[in-house]
């Protein structure tokens, strides 16, 4: 199965939100250290930013007016 860059960006952004909610509980329950959570969240945030930039660039290619309405 192949996904669009927009779908991948949206999924990664949703995952960042999910991790923010879940990781705090896992840290409190000693299931995860703060340092590990910080690293994992930072990586997913970077993935989300990368996919969002690619999706936005792809969308802009088809927009001759640069997003102006």
C-alpha positions as semicolon CSV with decimal commas, in nm:
position;residue;x (nm);y (nm);z (nm)
1;X;0,000;0,000;0,000
2;X;0,120;0,348;-0,084
3;X;0,029;0,659;0,113
4;X;0,045;1,024;0,013
5;X;0,283;1,264;0,183
6;X;-0,021;1,441;0,330
7;X;-0,144;1,116;0,486
8;X;0,202;1,041;0,626
9;X;0,237;1,393;0,770
10;X;-0,105;1,376;0,932
11;X;-0,031;1,035;1,081
12;X;0,305;1,150;1,222
13;X;0,145;1,462;1,371
14;X;-0,124;1,248;1,533
15;X;0,146;1,019;1,672
16;X;0,324;1,316;1,832
17;X;0,001;1,415;2,010
18;X;-0,054;1,056;2,124
19;X;0,298;1,025;2,259
20;X;0,265;1,350;2,452
21;X;-0,045;1,213;2,626
22;X;0,083;0,861;2,691
23;X;0,448;0,917;2,776
24;X;0,372;1,134;3,079
25;X;0,170;0,851;3,234
26;X;0,438;0,596;3,148
27;X;0,702;0,812;3,316
28;X;0,486;0,842;3,628
29;X;0,438;0,463;3,628
30;X;0,816;0,411;3,585
31;X;0,757;0,230;3,256
32;X;0,979;0,483;3,075
33;X;1,247;0,731;3,175
34;X;1,209;1,102;3,106
35;X;1,527;1,098;2,895
36;X;1,403;0,814;2,675
37;X;1,062;0,981;2,635
38;X;1,227;1,310;2,541
39;X;1,440;1,140;2,275
40;X;1,151;0,942;2,130
41;X;0,923;1,244;2,120
42;X;1,193;1,460;1,960
43;X;1,249;1,200;1,690
44;X;0,878;1,174;1,610
45;X;0,845;1,553;1,606
46;X;1,128;1,567;1,351
47;X;0,964;1,297;1,140
48;X;0,636;1,491;1,152
49;X;0,811;1,816;1,053
50;X;0,993;1,645;0,766
51;X;0,677;1,487;0,628
52;X;0,479;1,811;0,672
53;X;0,745;2,007;0,482
54;X;0,743;1,751;0,200
55;X;0,362;1,742;0,188
56;X;0,341;2,122;0,184
57;X;0,605;2,145;-0,091
58;X;0,418;1,886;-0,297
59;X;0,090;2,074;-0,252
60;X;0,253;2,404;-0,348
61;X;0,374;2,259;-0,679
62;X;0,016;2,235;-0,797
63;X;-0,077;2,581;-0,666
64;X;0,029;2,844;-0,917
65;X;-0,064;3,126;-0,677
66;X;0,131;3,004;-0,372
67;X;-0,171;2,933;-0,156
68;X;-0,335;3,273;-0,197
69;X;-0,712;3,263;-0,217
